[in-house]
Amino acid sequence: MARLPLIPLDAMPAALQHAVERGRRSRMLSSTAPVQVWAHRPEVALAWLGLMESLHTDSLLDERLRELVRLKIASITTCQACQLARKSDTVTEQDIACMAADSEHFTPAERAALHYAESFASDYLAIDDEYFSRLAEYFSTEQVVELGLFCALMLAGGRMTLVQQAY
């Protein structure tokens, strides 16, 4: 049970209801419960969902990479809702079983992104120039910026969902 009251979907402002509907259709949202908590601040919830939607639908990073990164961060935040959700069919159960950042199962670009995401979520002080040099081997500057934004959003969202028990 959520630690904060859930706003019923039909009691949300229309713009927030529409954002939730879009998020569910696109699989960006696997649960409405977090948004039902955030709906106590509808303008902020809309801004959060807007950033999520932008990174989900207009991304410079491919869908598979984003889903791998999301699941890697979910394994660190231990948010079960985040771990169980599947936002893309491009990641298989075998991928999830091989989630180690150094697994040969993944492409070099995927390994670099997973290593960055793991450090971002658990040992961010270890991220140094070498990390960025490695990322630059596979990603443009714009993609590296987006990867950082995506990691930050997934880390914050997962922790917030877990702490609020809004699954």
N, C-alpha and C positions, 0 to 999 in steps of 0.2 A: 504494500500500500504506500502510495506517495506520501512524503512527509509534509507536503503543502497541498492545499485544496486544488483540485482540478477544475478548471473552468469548462463547463459543457461546450462542446463544439458549436452548438447552435446559439450559444450566448456570446460567442466571440464576435468582434466587429467583422463585417463582411469581407474586408480586405484580408484579414487574417484567415478567415474560413477558406477563401479562395487560394491563399498561399498553401494552406494545409492540403487542400484537394489536389493542387498541382504536385506537391511533394509526394503525396501517396501514389498518384498516377505514375510518376517518374521513378518511383522506388527510392527516392531520396529520403523519405520518411518511412520507417518500418513500424513506427508507433506514433500515435498522436499524444501520448501522455506527457512527454517533455514539453511540447508546445502548449498543452493545456495548463501546465504550471506557468510557463513563460507568459501566458495570456493575461496574467495579472498586470503585465506591462506590455500591452499590445503593440505599441510603436517600436519598442526594443525587440520584441519577438519578430515583428515583420522585418526589421533590419537584419537580425540574425538569419532568418530564413532566406532573405534576399541574398546574403553572402553565400549561404549554403547552395542556393539554387544556381547562382552564377558559377560557382566552382563545380557544380554537378552537370550543368547543361551547356556551359560555354567554356569548357576547360581546355587548356593547352596540353594537359596530361591525359594519356589515354585511360579509358574506363578501368581496364584491368589493373593498371598501376595504382590508380586511386583506391580501388577496392583492396588491393594487397596492403597498401599503406594504412588504410582505415582499419583493417583487421589486425595488423601488427600493433597499432596503437591501442585497439580494443583489448588485445591480450595483455597489455601493460596496465591499462586502467582497470582491468578486471570487471568491466561493465558487461554483465552477462547478456543484457539486451543488445548491446553493440556487437558482442561476439557471435550471437546467434543470428543477427540480421544479415541478410544477403542483399546487397544493392546491385549486384551484377552477376550474370551467368558466366562471365569470362573467367571466374575463379572457381576452381573445383575443390572438392574435399581433399584431393591429393595435394593441391597447392597449400591448403590450410595445414595439412599434416607436415609439410616441409617448410614451415614459415620461418625457419632460421635465416637470418640475413646473409649468411655465407653459403647457403644451399645451392648446389650446382643445378638444381631444378629450375632456378630462375635465370633470366637473362642478366648480363652484367649491369644493364641499366636498372632493372628491377632490384638487383642486389644492392646497388648504390643507394637507391631510394629507400629500401627497407632498412639499411644500416643507418641512414640519416634519420628516418622516422623513429627507429628504436632509440637512438641517442637523444633525439629531440624530446622524447617522452620520458626517458629514464636517466640520462647522463648528459644533459645539455651543455654542461661546462666542458665536456670533452670535444665539442664541435669546434674545430679549428680550421685554418686555411686549407689543410689537407682534405677535409671533407668537401669543401667547396671546389677544390681542384678536381676531385674525383667526380663530383656531380657535373662539373663543366665538361667532362669527357662525353657525357651522354645527353645533357640537357642545355637548352639555351638559358640565358640569364632570366628571361621572363618565366620559363618553366621552373627554374630553381626558386624564384620568388613565389610562384603559385604553390610549389611543393611546401614551402615554409608556411604559407597561409593555410593550406589544407591541413598540415600537421597540427598547427595551432588550434584550428577550429575543431578538429576531431578530438584532440586531447582535452580541450576545454569542455566540449559537448559531452564527451564520455564521462569525465569526472563529475560534471554538473548533474548528469542523469543519474549516476550512481549515488552521489551524495544525497540528492533529493528523492531517491528511490522512485523516480518517475519513469518507470518502464511500463 
